[in-house]
Amino acid sequence: MVARRLLLVSILAAALAVAPLAGAADRFTFHGSGWGHGIGMGQYGAFGLAKKGWKAPRILKHYYTGISVERRDPPRDVFRVGLLQYRERITVSAQTGPFDLALSNGTHIETVTQGRTRVITVQGGEFRIETASGQLVGGRLWGGANRHLQLLRADGSVIRVAEWGRRAGRGMLELRIADQGSAHLVAVLDPEEYLYGLGEVPSSWPMAALKAQAIAGRTYAYQRAAGGRTGCACHILGDTRDQAYVGWDKEVGVDGDRWVRAVDETARRVALHGGAPITTFYSSSSGGYTESVENVWGGAPQPYLKGVCDPGDFVSSNPNRTWEVTLSSGDVAARLRSALGWSVADVRSIKAVRRGVSGRLVEVRVRGRSSGGGSFSRTTSGWSLRGALGLKDTRVWVNADRSVTGAIRKEYDRILCRPGLATSRQRMAAGGVWQRFQRGRIFRKGIAAWIRKPILPVYLDRGGPSGPLGYPTSRQKKLKDGRVRARFEGGVVTCRPDGGCSVRT
């Protein structure tokens, strides 16, 4: 009998060890907006502002606080763009016209004619060059650590690099030995021709948005190339660690001539702060508000990388203006274990400890049960949580929809986000819709109007939109004598500077 009781106790204890916490969330829905880090220029925001008639300098000055846009010479005569790093094998083809294979000391190896392919491998710190059929070019190995292999294009020639998946139609390509069995591939380009190959935004976008992107891309390249990169034999990387360089494919792609025109018409124009090129961070979509750099990646604040309202972001072509991701509690715990090494078995809550000016998660606390069966509580950065859970951005609310959309969003953008962050979801009432913000509410029936102090308390005291006053028919405005007034379906509310208010129906 005793043995049976002990067995029951053991079974019960084991069940408790794996049972979910009382009150634990079965799933978490992340209501978010934006895609990327949210620092600096929002590319879809620039698109939307260009559609509103903004010019490139105005767009840039909006996103980068306190800058000027001026002409400057590049820090180097050529930019070395890192295309591939530590590669054992590179396959190149003369797609249009010929190219020469030569060493940096002037030794000519051969001319590769149109349609021919060469396979280059690194063997014992030297280059082995073979034809497509496997024949060794020149009957020996070539080059070395101080004798780089160069691919020199003839005018109009285009070289395809299979491992890169792109084509080079500007400058030259160079392979530099990285170690005994690998090499770095770089494109050596005129600074302006480097910009021709940036694939950051579609070439069909409004010209003002293209010019803003060209100036931002050039500024970033100037700032980065001045110092250079390590581990790539380059000044700037050709992928999203710096900027997405796609080479000749950008110029000959759809509307590529428009992008080249945007580069040419902004030649050598860069964004400056304190007389020096800035680090022009940008991302696909800010979700409606950019973030101060220190709230995303930490470190010291930068005067030109402050969070600002992004009234152009909510355009129909932006696929990430709002989004949702739902994960089970088990999925969340598994991803946190894998990415952060946490010993968490179940997650009960995910709560913001601190948010940035845009509402992005700066610090978040995760509570639940540890793998050992005890309580679990850890804090981490919003950026780490984003990476662990695979979210698009840190501008996210957990199990609470704070998205600002529709006519309310249009008014919110018009007044440059002055109501602050949304503190409720959109709600229907009396044939209209309203939403609460940090500073007042926006109501919309016939028009959308931001109603705040001192009128809002009086209006809500009389039932708000469901009361006799109904919905606003005008925006709240300040009169010349200092009074504040708003008109409603059922009357007018006027407040004096001394705080007294009257309601006329």
Secondary structure, DSSP 8 states (H G I E B T S, - for coil): -HHHHHHHHHHHHHHHHHS--TT--SEEEEEE--BS---SEEHHHHHHHHHTT--HHHHHHHHSTT-EEEE---SSSSEEEEEEEEESEEEEEEEES-EEEEETTS-EEEEE-TT-EEEEEEETTEEEEEETT--BGGGS-B-BTTB-EEEEE-TT-EEEETTTTEEE-SSEEEEEEEETTEEEEEEEE-HHHHHHTB-SS-TTS-HHHHHHHHHHHHHHHHHHHHH--SSSSSSEESSTTS--B-BHHHHHSTTHHHHHHHHHHTTTEEEEETTEE----EESB-TTB---THHHH-SS--TT----B-TT---TT-TTSSEEEEEEHHHHHHHHHHHH---EEEEEEEEEEEE-TTS-EEEEEEEEEETTSSEEEEEEEHHHHHHHHT-S-S-EEESS-----HHHHHHHHHTTTTT-SB-S--EEETTEEEEEETTEEEEESSSEEEE-TTHHHHHHHTTGGGSTT-SBSS--EE-TTS-EEEEETTEEEEE-TTS-EEEE-
